[in-house]
Amino acid sequence: MTPCIICVAITGSLPTKANNPAVPVTISEQIDSTQEAFEAGASIVHCHVRDDEGRATSDPERFARLKEGIERHCPGMIVQLSTGGRSGAGRERGAMLPLCPDMASLSVGSNNFPTRVYENPPDLVDWLAAEMIRYDVKPEIEAFDLSHIFQAERMHRDGRIRATPYVQFVMGVKNAMPVDREVFDFYIHTVRRLFGPDAPWCAAGIGANQIVLNEWAVAAGGHARTGLEDNVRLDKDRLAPSNAALVRRVVQLCEKHERPVASWQQAREILDLPTTALATATTAVLAPSSP
């Protein structure tokens, strides 16, 4: 069976240390947390950054420092930067794309969130997609609704998204798509019908639903997202001690369902991201020094 790519969403825009002291907020905390998650089995890191007061921002300078640190300490790991709407407005949401990360999130439609509308107007979506083509950034389509999968197919068909879209099902956000097994199965059916039977896909569950979506995805041959952005707890009685602890929980699910965990090399191959130059660089970093 295809190895399972584990994506770790380390920080997000909302969780604070008041929610869980393990939430990494500063750049150095995020780098350390990512390295621990990488060593536990994650091959993608989904990144947000915060300002000095801990508020979400799209500041490209902060993204640059985070990306540089992750690439130094986690060689080969896929760096995915967020263009999400909680971190900025309008085109400032894509201000980090000239940094040429491996991937970036792309929400192709609007939907309700717990207390607001998550606005993704067509002109902004088209601009973000064009910037991703310009800087050779692979989009991850965040599908909060079935219509978002169909919109990704239209964008792919007319060239606004070049490669086969990598779709992530996001379920469990209040006022958006609930966690429903029949809907989940239909999402998979729709991705395979629109993009081919071998098209890779991922799933993310919010809050207590994280472990539910993790298991559904692993068992169904998809890829899994975990991390403190989406869920700060191991269960109702225990806070998660780290992002790595949540990654290790997915690794255990992979063992249960006899799925190998994807290495960073395998993850890059599955997602059609470059590996050769990175493999050379990683070998150089890890090689022992000459006497």
N, C-alpha and C positions, 0 to 999 in steps of 0.2 A: 504494500500500500504506500501511496505517496507520503513522504515525511511531512509531519505537521509543523508548520511555521508558527512560532509563538511570538506575538507582538506584545510588548509591555508598554502601557500608557502610564508613564511614571508620575505625572503631576497634574495635568489638566488645568482648567481655569478656575475651578471652584473649591476643591478640597483645601483645607488649611490645617495647620498643626493643632488647632483646637479640635478639629475632627479626628485627627490621628497624628501624634507627634512624629510618626515615621514619614509623613508626606514630605518629599524633598522640594524645597522652595528656592534656595540659592543655587547658582550655577554649580558650585562645587558639590553641594549635596546631590544635585541631579546627576552629575557625572559619577559620583561614588555609587549612587543607587542603581544607575544604569549598568555600571561594571559588574555589580553583584548579580543583577538580573541576567546579564549576558552570560556570566559564568554558570548561572543556574539553568540556562537553556533558551533564553530569548534570543531571537536573531533579528528582530525589528524593534526599534525604539520609537515611540510616538511622542513627540516633544511639544510642550508649551513652555513659555518663559513668563516670569513675574518681574514686576518693578521692585524698587527698594521697600515699598510698603506691602509687598506680597500680592499686588493686584495683577491680573492678567494683562499682558501687553503683546504687541506684535513687533517690538523693537528689534530691528535686524542685527544691531550690535550685540545684543544679548544672545540671540539665536546663533550668531557667529561664534561666540565664545563657547556656547554649549556644544555646538557641532564639532568644533576643533577639539574640545576635551574628550568627547565621546570617541571620535576617530582615533585619538592618540591612545586611549585606554581600552578601547574595545575594537581593535582592528578587524575590519571586515563586516562589522555589524551594519545593518541597513538603517540609515538615519532618515526618519520621516518627520517633517515639520508640519505643524498645524496651521491651516489658514482659517480656522474656525471663527465664528462671529462673536464669540464672547471676548476675544482678545483685541478687537479693533473694529473700525467701521470702514466700509468702502474698500478702496484699493490699498489702504494700509494693511489689510489682511494678507496681502501677497508681498509685502515689502521684503520678506526674507527669501523669496524665490531666486533672486540673483546669486544667492549663496550656493546654488546648484546642489541641494541635498539629493539623495537617492530618490526620495519620494516626498510627497506632500498630500495631505488630506484634501479632498474636493467634495463639498456638498453641492449637488446639482439641482436642488429644489428646496423650497421652504416647507416648514411644518411648525406645529406648536411645541413649545417646551413647557416646563412646569408653570412659569409665571410670565412668559413672553412668547412672541413669535420669533422663531429662528429664521431670519430673512436671508434668502439667497436669490436675489433678483437675477433674471436671465442675463442682463448685460454684465453684471459682476462675475457670474459663473463663466461666461464666455471669455472675459478678460483673464481670469485666473487660469483657465484652461490654456489660453494662448500663451501666457507667461510660462506655464509648465512645458509647453512645446518649445518655446524660445530657449529655455535654460536646461532642456533635456531632463526634466523632473517627471518621474512616473507618478500619476495620480492614483490615490486610493479613493474609490467612490464610497462615500459614507451614505448608505441607503437607510434613511429613517422611514421610508414609505415605499410601497411597491412601484409607484410612479417614478421614483428616482432611478430604479433599475432600467426602466424603459427610456428615461431621458438619457442615461449613460449610453444606451444602445444607439439612440439617434445621434448623439454627439460623436460616437465612434464611427458611425456610418458616414457622416458628412465631414469627417476629418478633424473635428475639434478635439477629439481624443484619439491618439494615433494607435497605440498598441491595444490589444484586447484588455478591456477594463478589468481591474481587480476590485471587486465589489465586496464591501463589508456591510453585513446586515447589523444594524443597531436596533436592539429591542429592549424594551423596559423603561424608556424615557416616559415620564408622566405626560399624558396628553398626546403622545405620539404612538408608535406601534407597540402594543403590549407583547409580552412573551406568550406566544401561541404556537404550538407545535405544527398545526396544519399550515399556518402562514409560513413558518420557517421552512417546511418541506416544499411549499409552493415557491418560495424564494429560490431554493436550490434548483427546482425544476425550471424556473424562468431563466436563471442565469445559464443553465446548460442549453436551453432552447435558443436563447438569443446569441450566446457567445461560443457555444460548442461544449461537448460533453467533458472536455478536459480543462475547461476554464477554471482557474483557481478562484476561490472565494474565502471569505473570513466572516466570523461572527463575533459580536460584542454584546454582552448583557450588562445592564446597569444595576448597581446595588446588589441585593441578594440574588438577583438573577444572573450574576456573572458566572457562577459555577454551573448553572443550568445550561447556559449557552456554550460554555466551554465544553461540557460533555457532549451536547448535541453536535457541535462542530467536529470534535475529535472523532466521534463515532460515525459521522456521516462522510468523512473524508475531506472535510474542509480544514481551515486554519483558524487559530484561536487568538483572541485578544484578552489580556488580563491587565491588572495594574491598579494602583491607588487612585488614578483619575476616575475610574468607573465605580470603585468599590473600596472602602477603607477597612472592611472587616473580613475576617476568616469565617465567622458565623455570628449569630446574634449576640453571643456572649463574649466574643474575642475580637479585638482589633488585629488587623494584619500587621505583623512586626516589620514588614518590608515589602517592597515590590518583588524581591527575589522569592519570598515565601509564597506569593501568589503565582509566580512562574513555576515554582516547584510543584504546586498543586496541579497545574496543567500537565506537567511532566508525568505525574502519577496517573492522570487520566489517560495519557498516551500509552503508558505501560499496561493499564487495565484493558485498553482496546487494541493492544498490539500494534500501535503506530510508532514508528521511530520519530524522534524529535529532529527537526531539520537543523543542520549546521548552518552557519552563515553562508557557506559556499552553496549548499543545497537550496537555501532560501533564495539566493540570487539567481540560481539556475531556473527555479520554478517561476520566478517573477520576471525573468529575462532582463536581469540587471548585470552589469559588467562584473567579472570576477578575476580576470587574468592579472591586471595591474595590481589589484588589491592583494592577490595571493603572493605576488613578488614582494610587495611592500611588507606584508605580514611576516614573510620569511625573514626579511631583513631585520625587522623589529625584534623578532624572537630568537634570531641566531645568536649564539654565544660570541662574546667579544674575543678578538684575537689576543693571544698572550703577549 
